[in-house]
Amino acid sequence: MALATRTDRRPSLTRSFWGSTVGKKTVMAVSGLIMLMYLVAHMLGNLKIFFGSGEFNAYAHWLRTMGEPLLHYEWALWGVRVVLLAAVVLHGVAAYQLSRRDIAARPSKYAHKRRRASYATRTMRWGGIILALFIVWHLLDLTTLTVNENAQPGRPYENVVATFSTWYGNVVYLVAMLAVGLHVRHGFWSAAQTLGVGNARRDRILKATANGLALALTAGFVSVPVAVMTGVVG
C-alpha cells in the first residue's frame, strides 16, 4: 500500500515578512525614509527658484539629462519616479493594512480612549490621505500641465509662478505642505523606533531631529508660494 506524501508548503520568507506586523512596520519605515530623502532633495531643488528663471529652468533640464551620456534622456528621472512610486504604494498599502489589523484587534468597547495615540494615528492617517491627493494634483499641475491654465511647456519657472498666482493653487499647496510637516514629524520618530534606532539615550536627539526636519521642509516648501504671492519671485 503506497503511502500518500504530504508536501510541506511553507510560506516564502518574503510573504512571511510582509504578513507580519513587524514586517509591515519595517516596510513603512524604509519606504518612508526613501520618500524623506526625496523630499529633502526636492525642496533644495525648489529653492533654486530664488536664483532666477535661468538657473531654475536649467535645473529642471538637468533632471531630464542626468546620467548622460551613459543613460538616455529621462532614463535616470524615470528610475527615480519608479522607485518613488514603489515607495509610495508600499507605504500606503502597509499603512492601510496595519490600520485594519489594529481595528480588528481592538475590543468592541473602550472604557477610556488613549487620546495621545489617537491624535498621532489620526494625524498620520489624514495626513497620508491629503498627501496622496496632493501628489495627483501636483502631477496634473506641474508635470502634465493639465490643470495649470497658464502653463507653458518647457518653462518650469513660469509654470510655478502661474500656479502660485492663483488662490486655489496656494491653498492646495500650503495645506499639503503643513500635512508634510506633521507627517514627517510623526513618521521619522516612528521609523526610528521600528528600525531599533531609538533608545532612552537617543530619544531626545531623535525628537529634535524629527522636529527640525519637519520645520525645515515645511519652511522650505512654503517659502516658494509665499515668495510668488509677495512678489519676491515673479
Disulfide bonds with the S-S distance in Angstrom:
none
